[in-house]
Amino acid sequence: MEIAPRVRVTRFGDGYEQRTPDGIHTMLRKWSVRLAADESTVKAADDFLRARAGVEPFDWTALDHRPGKWVCRSWSVSYGPGGGAELAATFEEVAL
């Protein structure tokens, strides 16, 4: 899991800087997700992500057991011998 709080920074000439939160939901999470399974399971996951096209959020409960709304802007699928496949994706939490 990656968290990068959104912060506004104002820098002044003497090296001093002022930091304030940038909005209400500033602590959104990002997860790298891997699914290694048979081809049909990976295809179903790929179809699910394609249907949302990086725009429509979906419900997902992360491994920290905290549910949220997520988008997936990029993912990759690879196929191995014997009918196995893998999907690697980045889920980004969105504030609604």
N, CA, C and O atoms as CSV, one atom per row, in Angstrom:
chain,resi,resn,atom,element,x,y,z
A,1,MET,N,N,0.841,-1.170,0.000
A,1,MET,CA,C,0.000,0.000,0.000
A,1,MET,C,C,0.885,1.232,0.000
A,1,MET,O,O,1.921,1.277,0.663
A,2,GLU,N,N,0.461,2.217,-0.748
A,2,GLU,CA,C,1.176,3.492,-0.804
A,2,GLU,C,C,0.207,4.595,-0.415
A,2,GLU,O,O,-0.939,4.619,-0.865
A,3,ILE,N,N,0.677,5.504,0.421
A,3,ILE,CA,C,-0.115,6.682,0.782
A,3,ILE,C,C,0.775,7.896,0.590
A,3,ILE,O,O,1.886,7.949,1.118
A,4,ALA,N,N,0.288,8.872,-0.166
A,4,ALA,CA,C,1.007,10.122,-0.372
A,4,ALA,C,C,0.019,11.259,-0.117
A,4,ALA,O,O,-0.714,11.649,-1.026
A,5,PRO,N,N,-0.013,11.797,1.106
A,5,PRO,CA,C,-0.977,12.848,1.418
A,5,PRO,C,C,-0.845,14.028,0.451
A,5,PRO,O,O,0.255,14.454,0.103
A,6,ARG,N,N,-2.003,14.537,0.032
A,6,ARG,CA,C,-2.012,15.727,-0.829
A,6,ARG,C,C,-1.841,16.955,0.058
A,6,ARG,O,O,-2.647,17.205,0.954
A,7,VAL,N,N,-0.791,17.709,-0.202
A,7,VAL,CA,C,-0.445,18.861,0.623
A,7,VAL,C,C,-0.144,20.049,-0.281
A,7,VAL,O,O,0.525,19.911,-1.305
A,8,ARG,N,N,-0.643,21.210,0.108
A,8,ARG,CA,C,-0.271,22.460,-0.579
A,8,ARG,C,C,0.919,23.052,0.167
A,8,ARG,O,O,0.911,23.158,1.393
A,9,VAL,N,N,1.929,23.430,-0.584
A,9,VAL,CA,C,3.138,23.988,0.024
A,9,VAL,C,C,3.363,25.381,-0.545
A,9,VAL,O,O,3.397,25.572,-1.761
A,10,THR,N,N,3.518,26.353,0.352
A,10,THR,CA,C,3.868,27.715,-0.041
A,10,THR,C,C,5.272,27.977,0.475
A,10,THR,O,O,5.525,27.912,1.678
A,11,ARG,N,N,6.179,28.272,-0.441
A,11,ARG,CA,C,7.577,28.520,-0.059
A,11,ARG,C,C,7.839,30.025,-0.018
A,11,ARG,O,O,7.395,30.782,-0.881
A,12,PHE,N,N,8.561,30.419,0.993
A,12,PHE,CA,C,8.906,31.819,1.161
A,12,PHE,C,C,10.398,32.003,0.901
A,12,PHE,O,O,11.164,31.041,0.957
A,13,GLY,N,N,10.804,33.216,0.622
A,13,GLY,CA,C,12.173,33.520,0.221
A,13,GLY,C,C,13.231,33.157,1.239
A,13,GLY,O,O,14.374,32.903,0.859
A,14,ASP,N,N,12.901,33.123,2.504
A,14,ASP,CA,C,13.908,32.853,3.529
A,14,ASP,C,C,14.067,31.362,3.831
A,14,ASP,O,O,14.701,30.994,4.820
A,15,GLY,N,N,13.487,30.494,2.974
A,15,GLY,CA,C,13.601,29.057,3.177
A,15,GLY,C,C,12.453,28.457,3.976
A,15,GLY,O,O,12.301,27.238,4.039
A,16,TYR,N,N,11.659,29.308,4.576
A,16,TYR,CA,C,10.504,28.838,5.343
A,16,TYR,C,C,9.424,28.363,4.378
A,16,TYR,O,O,9.264,28.939,3.301
A,17,GLU,N,N,8.682,27.323,4.746
A,17,GLU,CA,C,7.548,26.895,3.943
A,17,GLU,C,C,6.363,26.592,4.841
A,17,GLU,O,O,6.507,26.146,5.979
A,18,GLN,N,N,5.187,26.849,4.286
A,18,GLN,CA,C,3.951,26.576,5.004
A,18,GLN,C,C,3.242,25.426,4.301
A,18,GLN,O,O,3.106,25.443,3.077
A,19,ARG,N,N,2.788,24.427,5.054
A,19,ARG,CA,C,2.113,23.256,4.495
A,19,ARG,C,C,0.703,23.167,5.049
A,19,ARG,O,O,0.487,23.305,6.253
A,20,THR,N,N,-0.267,22.932,4.150
A,20,THR,CA,C,-1.662,22.747,4.548
A,20,THR,C,C,-2.252,21.604,3.731
A,20,THR,O,O,-1.830,21.369,2.599
A,21,PRO,N,N,-3.234,20.885,4.302
A,21,PRO,CA,C,-3.890,19.818,3.540
A,21,PRO,C,C,-4.571,20.391,2.298
A,21,PRO,O,O,-5.124,21.490,2.342
A,22,ASP,N,N,-4.531,19.653,1.202
A,22,ASP,CA,C,-5.138,20.085,-0.058
A,22,ASP,C,C,-6.500,19.411,-0.217
A,22,ASP,O,O,-6.631,18.427,-0.944
A,23,GLY,N,N,-7.504,19.942,0.462
A,23,GLY,CA,C,-8.852,19.404,0.346
A,23,GLY,C,C,-9.264,18.604,1.567
A,23,GLY,O,O,-8.596,18.611,2.601
A,24,ILE,N,N,-10.400,17.906,1.412
A,24,ILE,CA,C,-10.962,17.149,2.530
A,24,ILE,C,C,-10.341,15.755,2.615
A,24,ILE,O,O,-9.890,15.340,3.682
A,25,HIS,N,N,-10.317,15.045,1.511
A,25,HIS,CA,C,-9.810,13.661,1.485
A,25,HIS,C,C,-8.366,13.665,0.985
A,25,HIS,O,O,-8.115,13.509,-0.210
A,26,THR,N,N,-7.441,13.841,1.890
A,26,THR,CA,C,-6.041,14.000,1.485
A,26,THR,C,C,-5.198,12.744,1.679
A,26,THR,O,O,-4.030,12.720,1.293
A,27,MET,N,N,-5.775,11.702,2.271
A,27,MET,CA,C,-5.002,10.493,2.576
A,27,MET,C,C,-5.549,9.294,1.805
A,27,MET,O,O,-5.940,8.297,2.411
A,28,LEU,N,N,-5.579,9.381,0.495
A,28,LEU,CA,C,-6.096,8.293,-0.330
A,28,LEU,C,C,-5.010,7.247,-0.550
A,28,LEU,O,O,-3.826,7.568,-0.651
A,29,ARG,N,N,-5.437,5.990,-0.623
A,29,ARG,CA,C,-4.506,4.862,-0.727
A,29,ARG,C,C,-4.324,4.417,-2.173
A,29,ARG,O,O,-5.169,4.672,-3.032
A,30,LYS,N,N,-3.218,3.755,-2.418
A,30,LYS,CA,C,-2.930,3.155,-3.724
A,30,LYS,C,C,-2.359,1.761,-3.463
A,30,LYS,O,O,-1.431,1.600,-2.670
A,31,TRP,N,N,-2.920,0.762,-4.135
A,31,TRP,CA,C,-2.482,-0.624,-3.951
A,31,TRP,C,C,-2.001,-1.216,-5.267
A,31,TRP,O,O,-2.622,-1.010,-6.310
A,32,SER,N,N,-0.900,-1.949,-5.220
A,32,SER,CA,C,-0.467,-2.785,-6.339
A,32,SER,C,C,-1.057,-4.166,-6.098
A,32,SER,O,O,-0.822,-4.777,-5.056
A,33,VAL,N,N,-1.823,-4.651,-7.062
A,33,VAL,CA,C,-2.571,-5.896,-6.907
A,33,VAL,C,C,-2.116,-6.887,-7.970
A,33,VAL,O,O,-1.933,-6.514,-9.129
A,34,ARG,N,N,-1.933,-8.143,-7.585
A,34,ARG,CA,C,-1.595,-9.215,-8.532
A,34,ARG,C,C,-2.582,-10.352,-8.356
A,34,ARG,O,O,-2.904,-10.754,-7.238
A,35,LEU,N,N,-3.056,-10.862,-9.481
A,35,LEU,CA,C,-3.946,-12.019,-9.482
A,35,LEU,C,C,-3.314,-13.079,-10.363
A,35,LEU,O,O,-3.222,-12.905,-11.578
A,36,ALA,N,N,-2.878,-14.172,-9.765
A,36,ALA,CA,C,-2.339,-15.314,-10.505
A,36,ALA,C,C,-3.373,-16.424,-10.402
A,36,ALA,O,O,-3.673,-16.906,-9.310
A,37,ALA,N,N,-3.917,-16.828,-11.551
A,37,ALA,CA,C,-4.999,-17.817,-11.549
A,37,ALA,C,C,-5.084,-18.460,-12.926
A,37,ALA,O,O,-4.211,-18.269,-13.772
A,38,ASP,N,N,-6.152,-19.226,-13.136
A,38,ASP,CA,C,-6.363,-19.812,-14.460
A,38,ASP,C,C,-6.816,-18.714,-15.430
A,38,ASP,O,O,-7.262,-17.646,-15.011
A,39,GLU,N,N,-6.694,-18.996,-16.735
A,39,GLU,CA,C,-6.990,-17.989,-17.757
A,39,GLU,C,C,-8.398,-17.426,-17.647
A,39,GLU,O,O,-8.588,-16.224,-17.832
A,40,SER,N,N,-9.388,-18.255,-17.352
A,40,SER,CA,C,-10.769,-17.766,-17.314
A,40,SER,C,C,-10.991,-16.788,-16.156
A,40,SER,O,O,-11.741,-15.823,-16.304
A,41,THR,N,N,-10.357,-17.021,-15.021
A,41,THR,CA,C,-10.486,-16.108,-13.883
A,41,THR,C,C,-9.812,-14.779,-14.186
A,41,THR,O,O,-10.364,-13.718,-13.895
A,42,VAL,N,N,-8.614,-14.835,-14.772
A,42,VAL,CA,C,-7.899,-13.610,-15.128
A,42,VAL,C,C,-8.661,-12.851,-16.212
A,42,VAL,O,O,-8.729,-11.623,-16.172
A,43,LYS,N,N,-9.234,-13.568,-17.177
A,43,LYS,CA,C,-10.028,-12.912,-18.223
A,43,LYS,C,C,-11.237,-12.204,-17.620
A,43,LYS,O,O,-11.571,-11.096,-18.040
A,44,ALA,N,N,-11.895,-12.822,-16.648
A,44,ALA,CA,C,-13.046,-12.192,-15.991
A,44,ALA,C,C,-12.627,-10.900,-15.282
A,44,ALA,O,O,-13.342,-9.900,-15.343
A,45,ALA,N,N,-11.476,-10.918,-14.613
A,45,ALA,CA,C,-10.970,-9.716,-13.948
A,45,ALA,C,C,-10.615,-8.647,-14.976
A,45,ALA,O,O,-10.914,-7.470,-14.773
A,46,ASP,N,N,-9.981,-9.046,-16.075
A,46,ASP,CA,C,-9.639,-8.119,-17.158
A,46,ASP,C,C,-10.912,-7.506,-17.750
A,46,ASP,O,O,-10.964,-6.298,-17.981
A,47,ASP,N,N,-11.929,-8.322,-17.995
A,47,ASP,CA,C,-13.202,-7.825,-18.527
A,47,ASP,C,C,-13.843,-6.821,-17.570
A,47,ASP,O,O,-14.390,-5.808,-18.006
A,48,PHE,N,N,-13.775,-7.100,-16.272
A,48,PHE,CA,C,-14.320,-6.197,-15.258
A,48,PHE,C,C,-13.630,-4.831,-15.334
A,48,PHE,O,O,-14.299,-3.798,-15.328
A,49,LEU,N,N,-12.295,-4.826,-15.404
A,49,LEU,CA,C,-11.553,-3.565,-15.461
A,49,LEU,C,C,-11.790,-2.841,-16.782
A,49,LEU,O,O,-11.923,-1.617,-16.798
A,50,ARG,N,N,-11.843,-3.573,-17.882
A,50,ARG,CA,C,-12.117,-2.957,-19.189
A,50,ARG,C,C,-13.489,-2.285,-19.212
A,50,ARG,O,O,-13.641,-1.204,-19.781
A,51,ALA,N,N,-14.482,-2.916,-18.600
A,51,ALA,CA,C,-15.838,-2.360,-18.584
A,51,ALA,C,C,-15.885,-1.015,-17.852
A,51,ALA,O,O,-16.722,-0.169,-18.165
A,52,ARG,N,N,-15.000,-0.818,-16.889
A,52,ARG,CA,C,-14.962,0.438,-16.140
A,52,ARG,C,C,-14.020,1.461,-16.762
A,52,ARG,O,O,-14.112,2.652,-16.463
A,53,ALA,N,N,-13.127,1.013,-17.615
A,53,ALA,CA,C,-12.268,1.874,-18.448
A,53,ALA,C,C,-11.512,2.947,-17.670
A,53,ALA,O,O,-11.259,4.029,-18.200
A,54,GLY,N,N,-11.152,2.665,-16.427
A,54,GLY,CA,C,-10.383,3.625,-15.649
A,54,GLY,C,C,-11.178,4.828,-15.193
A,54,GLY,O,O,-10.617,5.764,-14.624
A,55,VAL,N,N,-12.493,4.816,-15.439
A,55,VAL,CA,C,-13.334,5.970,-15.126
A,55,VAL,C,C,-14.336,5.656,-14.020
A,55,VAL,O,O,-14.460,6.405,-13.051
A,56,GLU,N,N,-15.044,4.547,-14.173
A,56,GLU,CA,C,-16.105,4.194,-13.226
A,56,GLU,C,C,-15.505,3.559,-11.973
A,56,GLU,O,O,-14.790,2.562,-12.072
A,57,PRO,N,N,-15.787,4.121,-10.795
A,57,PRO,CA,C,-15.251,3.531,-9.569
A,57,PRO,C,C,-15.967,2.232,-9.217
A,57,PRO,O,O,-17.113,2.010,-9.608
A,58,PHE,N,N,-15.274,1.385,-8.478
A,58,PHE,CA,C,-15.849,0.125,-8.020
A,58,PHE,C,C,-15.543,-0.048,-6.536
A,58,PHE,O,O,-14.596,0.540,-6.013
A,59,ASP,N,N,-16.354,-0.858,-5.868
A,59,ASP,CA,C,-16.152,-1.161,-4.451
A,59,ASP,C,C,-15.094,-2.246,-4.316
A,59,ASP,O,O,-15.101,-3.228,-5.058
A,60,TRP,N,N,-14.190,-2.064,-3.371
A,60,TRP,CA,C,-13.170,-3.071,-3.092
A,60,TRP,C,C,-12.729,-2.895,-1.648
A,60,TRP,O,O,-12.545,-1.769,-1.187
A,61,THR,N,N,-12.562,-3.981,-0.945
A,61,THR,CA,C,-12.025,-3.938,0.410
A,61,THR,C,C,-10.561,-4.337,0.338
A,61,THR,O,O,-10.220,-5.460,-0.035
A,62,ALA,N,N,-9.714,-3.400,0.699
A,62,ALA,CA,C,-8.269,-3.601,0.612
A,62,ALA,C,C,-7.798,-4.585,1.679
A,62,ALA,O,O,-8.554,-4.972,2.569
A,63,LEU,N,N,-6.548,-4.974,1.569
A,63,LEU,CA,C,-5.976,-5.936,2.510
A,63,LEU,C,C,-5.851,-5.389,3.928
A,63,LEU,O,O,-5.603,-6.151,4.863
A,64,ASP,N,N,-6.020,-4.078,4.099
A,64,ASP,CA,C,-6.041,-3.506,5.452
A,64,ASP,C,C,-7.460,-3.531,6.033
A,64,ASP,O,O,-7.720,-2.932,7.076
A,65,HIS,N,N,-8.373,-4.230,5.348
A,65,HIS,CA,C,-9.756,-4.451,5.783
A,65,HIS,C,C,-10.593,-3.179,5.806
A,65,HIS,O,O,-11.620,-3.129,6.483
A,66,ARG,N,N,-10.167,-2.153,5.076
A,66,ARG,CA,C,-10.934,-0.914,4.995
A,66,ARG,C,C,-11.510,-0.806,3.589
A,66,ARG,O,O,-10.756,-0.709,2.621
A,67,PRO,N,N,-12.838,-0.820,3.461
A,67,PRO,CA,C,-13.450,-0.720,2.140
A,67,PRO,C,C,-13.304,0.685,1.570
A,67,PRO,O,O,-13.061,1.645,2.302
A,68,GLY,N,N,-13.455,0.789,0.264
A,68,GLY,CA,C,-13.391,2.089,-0.381
A,68,GLY,C,C,-13.896,2.006,-1.802
A,68,GLY,O,O,-14.277,0.940,-2.285
A,69,LYS,N,N,-13.893,3.149,-2.462
A,69,LYS,CA,C,-14.201,3.244,-3.890
A,69,LYS,C,C,-12.870,3.401,-4.609
A,69,LYS,O,O,-12.009,4.170,-4.182
A,70,TRP,N,N,-12.708,2.657,-5.714
A,70,TRP,CA,C,-11.415,2.574,-6.385
A,70,TRP,C,C,-11.574,2.711,-7.889
A,70,TRP,O,O,-12.633,2.406,-8.438
A,71,VAL,N,N,-10.525,3.170,-8.553
A,71,VAL,CA,C,-10.416,3.100,-10.007
A,71,VAL,C,C,-9.103,2.400,-10.331
A,71,VAL,O,O,-8.157,2.407,-9.543
A,72,CYS,N,N,-9.076,1.799,-11.511
A,72,CYS,CA,C,-7.856,1.165,-12.004
A,72,CYS,C,C,-7.559,1.776,-13.360
A,72,CYS,O,O,-8.249,1.494,-14.340
A,73,ARG,N,N,-6.531,2.613,-13.417
A,73,ARG,CA,C,-6.191,3.321,-14.651
A,73,ARG,C,C,-5.252,2.526,-15.551
A,73,ARG,O,O,-5.151,2.798,-16.747
A,74,SER,N,N,-4.564,1.544,-14.972
A,74,SER,CA,C,-3.662,0.730,-15.796
A,74,SER,C,C,-3.506,-0.657,-15.185
A,74,SER,O,O,-3.525,-0.831,-13.967
A,75,TRP,N,N,-3.352,-1.633,-16.069
A,75,TRP,CA,C,-3.127,-3.019,-15.653
A,75,TRP,C,C,-2.491,-3.773,-16.800
A,75,TRP,O,O,-2.519,-3.319,-17.944
A,76,SER,N,N,-1.921,-4.920,-16.497
A,76,SER,CA,C,-1.322,-5.761,-17.531
A,76,SER,C,C,-1.739,-7.206,-17.286
A,76,SER,O,O,-1.992,-7.619,-16.154
A,77,VAL,N,N,-1.803,-7.956,-18.373
A,77,VAL,CA,C,-2.165,-9.372,-18.314
A,77,VAL,C,C,-1.073,-10.155,-19.017
A,77,VAL,O,O,-0.632,-9.773,-20.100
A,78,SER,N,N,-0.632,-11.250,-18.409
A,78,SER,CA,C,0.339,-12.132,-19.059
A,78,SER,C,C,-0.148,-13.571,-18.929
A,78,SER,O,O,-0.800,-13.948,-17.956
A,79,TYR,N,N,0.191,-14.355,-19.942
A,79,TYR,CA,C,-0.242,-15.752,-19.991
A,79,TYR,C,C,0.972,-16.654,-19.933
A,79,TYR,O,O,1.993,-16.387,-20.567
A,80,GLY,N,N,0.851,-17.720,-19.171
A,80,GLY,CA,C,1.940,-18.667,-19.037
A,80,GLY,C,C,1.559,-20.013,-19.615
A,80,GLY,O,O,0.437,-20.195,-20.088
A,81,PRO,N,N,2.472,-20.946,-19.581
A,81,PRO,CA,C,2.180,-22.282,-20.093
A,81,PRO,C,C,1.193,-23.010,-19.176
A,81,PRO,O,O,1.126,-22.739,-17.977
A,82,GLY,N,N,0.450,-23.914,-19.744
A,82,GLY,CA,C,-0.442,-24.747,-18.940
A,82,GLY,C,C,-1.738,-24.087,-18.515
A,82,GLY,O,O,-2.392,-24.568,-17.589
A,83,GLY,N,N,-2.127,-23.006,-19.158
A,83,GLY,CA,C,-3.409,-22.378,-18.845
A,83,GLY,C,C,-3.394,-21.395,-17.696
A,83,GLY,O,O,-4.451,-20.927,-17.274
A,84,GLY,N,N,-2.224,-21.070,-17.182
A,84,GLY,CA,C,-2.132,-20.084,-16.108
A,84,GLY,C,C,-2.021,-18.680,-16.668
A,84,GLY,O,O,-1.601,-18.493,-17.810
A,85,ALA,N,N,-2.392,-17.704,-15.877
A,85,ALA,CA,C,-2.310,-16.306,-16.299
A,85,ALA,C,C,-2.124,-15.430,-15.064
A,85,ALA,O,O,-2.339,-15.863,-13.932
A,86,GLU,N,N,-1.717,-14.188,-15.316
A,86,GLU,CA,C,-1.531,-13.240,-14.221
A,86,GLU,C,C,-1.989,-11.863,-14.658
A,86,GLU,O,O,-1.732,-11.436,-15.784
A,87,LEU,N,N,-2.668,-11.172,-13.757
A,87,LEU,CA,C,-3.072,-9.789,-13.972
A,87,LEU,C,C,-2.399,-8.956,-12.894
A,87,LEU,O,O,-2.487,-9.284,-11.711
A,88,ALA,N,N,-1.733,-7.888,-13.288
A,88,ALA,CA,C,-1.110,-6.955,-12.349
A,88,ALA,C,C,-1.782,-5.604,-12.551
A,88,ALA,O,O,-1.912,-5.137,-13.682
A,89,ALA,N,N,-2.210,-4.975,-11.461
A,89,ALA,CA,C,-2.968,-3.729,-11.564
A,89,ALA,C,C,-2.611,-2.798,-10.415
A,89,ALA,O,O,-2.077,-3.218,-9.389
A,90,THR,N,N,-2.921,-1.526,-10.614
A,90,THR,CA,C,-2.801,-0.534,-9.558
A,90,THR,C,C,-4.189,0.023,-9.286
A,90,THR,O,O,-4.817,0.604,-10.171
A,91,PHE,N,N,-4.663,-0.156,-8.062
A,91,PHE,CA,C,-5.957,0.373,-7.646
A,91,PHE,C,C,-5.706,1.672,-6.894
A,91,PHE,O,O,-4.916,1.712,-5.951
A,92,GLU,N,N,-6.388,2.738,-7.325
A,92,GLU,CA,C,-6.262,4.041,-6.684
A,92,GLU,C,C,-7.586,4.411,-6.037
A,92,GLU,O,O,-8.629,4.412,-6.692
A,93,GLU,N,N,-7.541,4.722,-4.759
A,93,GLU,CA,C,-8.755,5.100,-4.045
A,93,GLU,C,C,-9.216,6.473,-4.515
A,93,GLU,O,O,-8.402,7.362,-4.765
A,94,VAL,N,N,-10.534,6.635,-4.633
A,94,VAL,CA,C,-11.101,7.920,-5.039
A,94,VAL,C,C,-12.078,8.384,-3.969
A,94,VAL,O,O,-12.723,7.572,-3.305
A,95,ALA,N,N,-12.177,9.682,-3.811
A,95,ALA,CA,C,-13.125,10.268,-2.862
A,95,ALA,C,C,-14.404,10.598,-3.606
A,95,ALA,O,O,-14.380,11.212,-4.672
A,96,LEU,N,N,-15.508,10.187,-3.035
A,96,LEU,CA,C,-16.808,10.478,-3.655
A,96,LEU,C,C,-17.637,11.333,-2.732
A,96,LEU,O,O,-18.767,11.689,-3.069
